[in-house]
Amino acid sequence: MHLRAGVATNVGLVRQLNEDSYLLRPGLYAVCDGMGGARAGEIASEMACRGLADVDPIHTDAAALLARVREVNRAIAARSMRESRLQGMGTTATVAMAAGEAVLVLVHVGDSRAYLLHEGVLRQLTDDHSWVGEMIRRGELTPAEAAVHPHRSVITKVLGTEFEVEPDVTEVPVAPGDRLLLCSDGLSGMLPDAAIEDIMRAQEGPQSVAESLVRAAVAAGGEDNVTVIVVDVDAAPGGGDLQEDVSQGLTIGPDDRGGSGSEHGASAALRGVRAAARGRLAGWSALAGQRGGGPASETPPASASAGSDVEPLSGPLDGPSGGSPAGLSQGLPSELPAVAVGAGAQPGVPLRRPSRRRRWIIVALVVILVLAVAIGGFAVFNSAVYYVGTYEGKVALYNGLPASPLGMELSSVVELGTAVYDTLPSYVQERIDAHELTSKEEGQKYLRSLNAWQ
């Protein structure tokens, strides 16, 4: 049998950094979804892929692959302990290895997934190691309820957060015509299985199908990084084991984690929309300046640079150089007295000064306006920041600043984790007590990482 693989990845429309990693080598495939603090998730996921890169499927069985995944887990946990900036980092790992003539071995930790399309029917091969996944298996939630559950992103088992981990190991029989899918939850969280199945049925090569799946996930919202590996099982002339007839070389990726390049077309399109909006805003600002009598900026807006397809609003709104807008002065009586201003005032023309009461009204209005702008700006800032703290003995994610001036709380709990504060290591407690400001997504990922301590 012969294996043909394709891979695609995208940072999505929300995240600034792609923390997924993937591995392709003859007979071995892996998708890892990193999590942790700033730039820690990508380190954990890439460590996992590089730690598996030298596994030789021809001389490796299921037990040996499981042992290697455990070694990788310990290496990630050890580095997390050594480097404070990486504390709490971890990664999912879904690994598929050819093992014999018609068998794949799956080793799985986390909520990335493996699917198999067999005779046109898609079947999920892995169980999600997540809070809602556990509730589904206990019969407390249906898959439809889990898809919209507020805590669906809480993972219960990952690589790197503890020194010992117990991955799931499965042997999957395959046949010519089957199609394997490995994916991060950026795909399964955005598309229902029925939509994934429709795309997987396409009569196209694995690379085209992988790219179609990623495009569909981004079009559905792109709320997370999305990474997909598609592997086709074909009949090979003369038969032979799966791992003996695979032609692609070793690939570890992605090369670009920031959303540029050909595989990030949807993100580039979104940036184009934002650039167009900035261009229109610059045009409107120039138009407002001209109508107000001031000269338009001589520096062209950024959107008007070479290669841009956004034309700023423009046009000769003023009249001849040095004059008023065309026609504005026509018909005005010539006997109107001149208006005296400053040192150039003509003798005999009195200056009218505003009364003291009027000046105070103007000052008061200015003060009120400044206060309103300041309060509004603070409210916007306060609603955009998050931090991790404790609530009733458990670790929780708060929205707002960790302060209470004059007894008024500036923050509130938006997500309650399952980790009990008193059971956590001291260095983790210190980080929680620091109340470092973060984004919502980073705070949620940190909550997920703490669940592994329970």
Phi, psi and omega in degrees: 000159185231136179251133174236131186235150172225153182220145175212149179213157179206142180290340182088185185258356184245313184285152176266345187221137177271110181264002174283154171221157179219159179225132172228126169211163184310112177081007182220130184219142180210142171236128181231133182246109185281157178210155179142197182284195184304120177061012179274327182299316181293328179293315180296314183293321180288324175301320180296314181294317180291329177291339179261353191297330183265009176291127179258108183302331182295327183245021182233130175255185184299319182295320180291322177295318177299318179297321179294320178298322177294322176297317178299318179302314181294325179294319179293316180297320181295317180293323178298324179287326183286322186249114186299328181290345182253006182299133179089358181288154179195180180202147168284167175205122173236113190240133176238132181227134174292132183218085181101188188289326186214038183223139170245139174259130176249130171241127193220134173219128175106204183244012163292164189227160168235135176235157173229127173264111182235120181053041175082002182245129182268134179228133176282128184266338185246155173261138178288127173272074183220167180299311182289330176298318177297320180293326176296315182293333176275356180082013182272342179222148170270159176304324179293320178291322180295328183295337181242010181292137183296340181250027182293343182270000181280117181264140182258348181208126177216172172273135169106345182267345173223159182282343177234138180217150180242091179290161171276140178234128183222140172256127186240118175287140179229162181219160177305136184098346177286157179223121181263142177232126168247135184207152170279169184287357172295339174269304184293336178279343182255333183239137173290160182301327180297321178291320177298317180299317180301316181290323180294336180284350185303140178276063180227170178288165183298327179293317179296320180294318178301315180295323179295319179297316180295316178300319180295320179294320179292319179295332180280358178142330177053046185284349182216166170300145180228129180226136187222133168240128177243129182235122177263136177258116181241159174282135180253144178302130177082001180072209181112164181290156181303311187287349182272352186231040179248132192256341185286155180270189180284129178224127174235131183209184008274159175286326182243119181257003187254003175099012176252168179100172187295331183277005179239041184299320182295319177295322178296323178296320178296319178296328177296320177297318179295322178296321178297319179297319178296323179296317179294321178298319178297320179296317179297322179296318179296320180296317179296321180297320180291320179294332179279001177095350182271157179288144176290152181298139178280347180270121182293147178296159184301326183290347180265011181288170183302137178091350181278142177257016180254119180261122178292151176298133181207174180152150182282083180283335180275162178277205180302155184306130177084000183244186179277167173307144187306130176083354185291325183268355182288138177086001179279138179299134181287343183271007178298133180292149177291150177266125182273129179225125172061213187292342181271014183294140179281144179299142176089352178256108185289144174272133179263115180262142178294149180292161180300321181297319180294321178298318179296324178296318179296315179300316180297318179296320178297316180299316180298318180297316180298317179297319180297317179296318181296316180294318179296318179296319179295320180297319179296315179297316183296327180282348184259354182251153181222161173206160179260130179217204180237151176213117180052042174088354180245158178281135185222159176259126180252148172252124181118184181272144180281068182209160178216071179294134180055032178077007182260116181289132179261003181220164178212156181287130177247341178205127180259122179278179179258350182288131177273124187303315186291343181268357184274154177299157185298323182291331175288319178300320179298321179293321178295317181294339180290340179052048179292137180287142182209181175270167181296315184294321179291322177296320178295320178295323179294321176301317179299320182294329182286339180297335181293343180280348185274000000 
